[in-house]
């Protein structure tokens, strides 16, 4: 009698666990499977931000000594913040000494550029952004302390800061659908429309 009770209890418990797992999002005939439909969050367009604009206009502000609203100066790339080697600032990392990549040099193919430290900075910054949506990008909301804590405190006093405007412009203008981060469309992000000699647009 006892063995039968144990067997019945074990079977009932297993059925209950499978039902619970299924209720938690298992899909199809397999209760341990994933949901059949995956929905990307807003901004999940598959597009990329501009590497050229990042290198010319965004990376310099990430490694610069900035005047802070509360007084003093600080750099995002410092060892106590987002330095790649010793930073304590979460997933966003910056190599302060990343060398500028000459994109006019034929040897700097996309594959070659993707192996550089500058590209690592680009990739990390893009990963902290919601492409096309500056107001929900941690790369902006954290230094502005807008609805999220930032261990480094307030870096930019408000959205009128010229550096904020550069970040907003970069994040809000992804490369055209189907084109990569090296798209020639990025030329329009400079005045005149030349990534080598043009100045960084902010509007």
C-alpha positions as CSV (number, residue, x, y, z in Angstrom):
1,X,0.0,0.0,0.0
2,X,2.7,2.5,0.9
3,X,4.7,2.0,-2.3
4,X,1.6,2.7,-4.3
5,X,0.9,5.9,-2.4
6,X,4.4,7.1,-3.0
7,X,4.1,6.3,-6.7
8,X,0.8,8.2,-6.9
9,X,2.1,11.2,-5.0
10,X,5.3,11.3,-7.2
11,X,3.2,11.2,-10.4
12,X,0.8,13.9,-9.1
13,X,3.7,16.1,-8.0
14,X,5.4,15.8,-11.4
15,X,2.1,16.7,-13.2
16,X,1.7,19.7,-11.0
17,X,5.3,20.9,-11.7
18,X,4.8,20.5,-15.5
19,X,1.5,22.4,-15.3
20,X,3.3,25.2,-13.4
21,X,6.1,25.3,-15.9
22,X,3.6,25.5,-18.7
23,X,1.8,28.3,-17.0
24,X,5.1,30.2,-16.8
25,X,5.5,30.5,-20.5
26,X,6.2,27.0,-22.0
27,X,5.0,26.8,-25.5
28,X,3.8,24.2,-27.9
29,X,3.5,20.5,-26.9
30,X,6.7,20.7,-24.8
31,X,5.9,22.5,-21.5
32,X,9.6,23.1,-21.0
33,X,9.9,24.9,-24.4
34,X,10.1,28.6,-25.1
35,X,7.0,30.7,-26.0
36,X,6.3,30.4,-29.7
37,X,6.4,34.2,-30.4
38,X,9.2,36.5,-29.5
39,X,8.5,40.2,-29.5
40,X,11.3,42.7,-29.8
41,X,11.2,45.7,-27.4
42,X,10.8,49.2,-28.9
43,X,13.9,50.2,-30.8
44,X,14.7,46.6,-31.8
45,X,15.0,47.5,-35.5
46,X,18.1,45.6,-36.3
47,X,19.8,48.9,-37.4
48,X,23.2,50.2,-36.4
49,X,24.4,53.5,-35.3
50,X,27.2,55.3,-37.2
51,X,30.8,54.3,-36.4
52,X,32.1,57.4,-38.2
53,X,30.0,59.8,-36.1
54,X,30.9,57.9,-32.9
55,X,34.6,58.1,-33.6
56,X,34.6,61.8,-34.5
57,X,32.0,63.2,-32.2
58,X,31.1,60.8,-29.3
59,X,34.3,59.0,-28.3
60,X,36.1,62.4,-27.6
61,X,33.5,63.3,-25.0
62,X,33.6,59.9,-23.4
63,X,37.3,60.2,-22.7
64,X,37.5,64.0,-22.0
65,X,37.8,65.6,-18.6
66,X,34.3,67.1,-18.3
67,X,33.3,70.0,-16.0
68,X,30.7,68.5,-13.6
69,X,27.5,70.4,-12.5
70,X,28.4,70.0,-8.9
71,X,32.0,71.3,-9.4
72,X,35.2,69.6,-10.3
73,X,35.9,67.5,-13.4
74,X,35.6,63.9,-14.3
75,X,35.9,61.5,-17.2
76,X,33.6,58.6,-18.2
77,X,36.8,56.6,-19.0
78,X,38.4,57.0,-15.6
79,X,39.4,54.0,-13.6
80,X,36.6,54.6,-11.0
81,X,34.0,54.7,-13.7
82,X,33.9,53.1,-17.1
83,X,37.6,52.4,-17.8
84,X,37.9,49.1,-19.7
85,X,40.4,47.6,-17.3
86,X,39.6,48.9,-13.8
87,X,36.2,50.5,-14.1
88,X,33.4,49.8,-11.7
89,X,30.6,51.3,-13.8
90,X,28.8,48.2,-15.0
91,X,28.7,46.9,-18.6
92,X,29.6,50.1,-20.4
93,X,33.3,50.2,-20.9
94,X,35.7,52.6,-22.6
95,X,39.4,52.3,-23.6
96,X,40.6,55.8,-23.0
97,X,43.7,55.3,-25.2
98,X,41.8,53.8,-28.2
99,X,43.6,55.0,-31.4
100,X,41.7,56.9,-34.1
101,X,41.0,54.6,-37.1
102,X,41.8,56.2,-40.5
103,X,38.8,55.0,-42.5
104,X,40.3,56.4,-45.8
105,X,43.0,53.8,-45.6
106,X,42.0,50.8,-47.8
107,X,43.7,48.5,-45.2
108,X,41.0,49.4,-42.7
109,X,38.3,47.2,-44.0
110,X,35.2,46.7,-41.8
111,X,36.6,43.4,-40.5
112,X,39.9,45.1,-39.6
113,X,38.1,48.0,-37.9
114,X,36.0,45.6,-35.8
115,X,39.2,44.4,-34.2
116,X,40.3,47.8,-33.0
117,X,39.9,49.3,-29.5
118,X,38.0,52.2,-31.0
119,X,35.4,49.7,-32.3
120,X,35.2,48.2,-28.8
121,X,34.3,51.6,-27.5
122,X,31.7,52.0,-30.2
123,X,30.2,48.6,-29.6
124,X,29.9,49.2,-25.8
125,X,28.3,52.6,-26.3
126,X,25.9,51.3,-28.9
127,X,25.0,48.5,-26.5
128,X,24.1,51.1,-23.9
129,X,21.7,52.8,-26.3
130,X,18.2,52.0,-27.6
131,X,18.8,52.7,-31.3
132,X,16.5,55.5,-32.4
133,X,15.4,56.4,-28.9
134,X,17.7,58.7,-26.9
135,X,15.3,59.2,-24.1
136,X,15.3,55.5,-23.1
137,X,19.0,55.0,-23.7
138,X,21.1,54.4,-20.6
139,X,24.0,56.2,-22.3
140,X,22.0,59.3,-21.7
141,X,19.6,58.6,-18.9
142,X,22.4,57.6,-16.5
143,X,24.6,60.7,-16.8
144,X,21.4,62.9,-16.6
145,X,20.1,60.8,-13.7
146,X,16.7,60.6,-15.4
147,X,14.6,57.8,-13.7
148,X,17.7,55.7,-13.1
149,X,20.5,55.7,-10.5
150,X,24.1,56.5,-11.6
151,X,27.0,55.8,-9.4
152,X,28.9,58.7,-10.9
153,X,26.1,61.1,-10.2
154,X,25.0,63.9,-12.5
155,X,27.4,64.4,-15.3
156,X,25.3,66.7,-17.5
157,X,23.1,69.3,-15.9
158,X,20.3,69.1,-18.5
159,X,19.5,68.3,-22.1
160,X,20.9,71.7,-23.2
161,X,24.4,70.5,-22.6
162,X,26.3,70.4,-25.9
163,X,27.5,66.8,-25.1
164,X,23.9,65.6,-24.5
165,X,23.0,67.1,-27.9
166,X,25.7,65.1,-29.6
167,X,24.6,61.9,-27.9
168,X,20.9,62.5,-28.8
169,X,21.8,63.2,-32.4
170,X,23.9,60.0,-32.7
171,X,21.4,57.7,-31.1
172,X,18.4,59.2,-32.9
173,X,19.9,58.7,-36.4
174,X,20.6,55.1,-37.1
175,X,22.0,54.0,-40.4
176,X,19.4,53.0,-43.1
177,X,17.8,49.6,-42.8
178,X,20.0,47.0,-44.3
179,X,23.2,49.1,-44.1
180,X,25.9,48.6,-41.5
181,X,27.7,51.0,-39.1
182,X,30.1,52.1,-41.9
183,X,27.3,53.3,-44.2
184,X,28.2,56.3,-46.4
185,X,24.8,57.7,-45.2
186,X,26.7,58.9,-42.1
187,X,28.2,61.7,-44.3
188,X,25.0,63.6,-43.8
189,X,25.6,63.8,-40.1
190,X,28.4,66.4,-40.7
191,X,28.5,69.9,-42.1
192,X,29.7,70.0,-44.8
193,X,28.7,66.4,-45.6
194,X,32.3,65.0,-45.1
195,X,33.2,62.8,-42.2
196,X,36.8,63.9,-42.5
197,X,36.5,67.7,-42.5
198,X,32.9,68.4,-41.5
199,X,31.7,69.5,-38.1
200,X,29.5,67.2,-36.0
201,X,25.8,68.0,-36.5
202,X,23.5,68.2,-33.5
203,X,20.2,68.9,-35.2
